[in-house]
Amino acid sequence: MAQVLSPVPGTFYTQAAPGEPLFKKPGDPVAEGDIIGLIEVMKTFIDVKAETSGTFKGYLAEDGAAISAGEPLAEIGA
Amino acid sequence: MPIERLLIANRGEIAVRIIRAAKAMGIHTIQAHSEADADMLAVRMADESICIGPAPAAQSYLNVDAVVAAAKASRADAVHPGYGFMAENAGFVRALDAAGITFVGPSADTIDRMGDKVAARQAAEAAGVPVVPGSKGRLDTVEDAVNVAATLGYPVMIKAAAGGGGKGIRIAQTEEELRKMAPQAQAEAKAAFGDGGLYLERAINAPRHIEVQIMGDGTDAVHYFERECSMQRRRQKVWEEAGAACLDEKTRAHLCDTAVALAKAVNYVGAGTLEYLYDSNTGEFFFIEMNTRIQVEHPVTEMLTGTDLVQEMIHVAGGGKLRQKQHDITRAGHAIEVRLNAEDPMMQFLPFPGQVSGLRIPEGEGIRFDHFLYDGYQVPPFYDSLLGKLIVHGKDREAAIALMITALEGLEIGGLKTTKALHLALACDASVQADDFHTQWLEPWLAAGNLKPTH
């Protein structure tokens, strides 16, 4: 089990835009480098990418949540 | 009527700057803030504060109803918008007008007029301000384009007459290139807009960005000379100077005098800036747009001329007349400002806010730091990344750069990333020291790896 940690503080999004599908749903396969979320920090959007491959277990932070650097955002299983 | 109670509808360093100016004038200050900004420095400094909504700017600093309601609730007789947010929002100004509250800036009609590129260009031309030479109307044949280009001078920019947003723009360096590109541009314009008409404009290669600070009281207007703001990354200014060392006195006088003519022609009230492209090869300058607000880089002008521009704009907004005649306004020495952003210049300028610690601010003759920091302050991630502006003033440009290096070495902002290393590297760069740069200089300089972690 691996956690995806936030590289920066900001606002976390689980979809590219309101109404768009979630980047990942539980059970989805994840490849290294897949985008699993977005962080908005100081009017800039940053992709959050998976650093391991496996199966997506779920988000640990809600869409629109204020997060700090190093906070767990999602979980990826083997 | 002089302003007595001023609501500051902005945040960060400019809110602090406005409070300082208002307090010096004996004005009662009321700081508007979002829920995320309750402990920012401007809230601590103001006489009182009022919450205008949640963290997202759309629900607070950009919310017309919330800000007007806050102004009424706090019995403010005027609102200072700072820069950004609602500083150039004519609808906001009209809402304040309807509530009988003064906006510190020009009228809604002036904002509308100068915010419209075509109307602003016409107003500029009418006032004798040079604009980028272009074709009078649409061009339908290649021969028409060639004839017009001959009068404009090469290189020329080929645009679709019906287009916008930069789509399909081509630059022809010679008549031969124009003859090749014009039919392509026509075909593309026809496909994209259903109209093959073209528009030609002189292309300025590697221009400098020069701007003139003006101030008006509705009848009279003055200028506070020019600023040089060519050091840009992604169209964001990074390093600004006053004056522009590349100008000779005759060009400077022409630039500044025509800016005043435009300000007078539109009965301008408040602080404004006319932006120009300057071709240092030919010495020609061309109006691009007018900003109807105080600008981030106004401190270099204050250091150059000794005038407090924020106090002056509050004074004229309260119905006062300009307190200086043009001949009273003089320039001395040279000033430079650098923008300290919460970004990591070694990581593609990734924004990186955090909690401020180990803050050390340089002090001394000719050094000024406009900011909103204090030890323990948590910089929120919701707004832009500007932390502060380090400004220096020396007897000449060389002395100002030397003082900038000293001041930067004395500045410490711990707990987050900043762009300090970029500014130190720029101040030590031979091209910067030689004043040999333009608006397209910084990005290739960064791409070539000139910013090294050792700085």
Interface residues (C-beta under 8 A of the other chain):
Chain A: V8 P9 G10 T11 E40 V41 M42 K43 T44 I46 A66 A69
Chain B: A55 A342 E343 L350 P351 F352 P353 G354 P381 F382 Y383 D384 S385
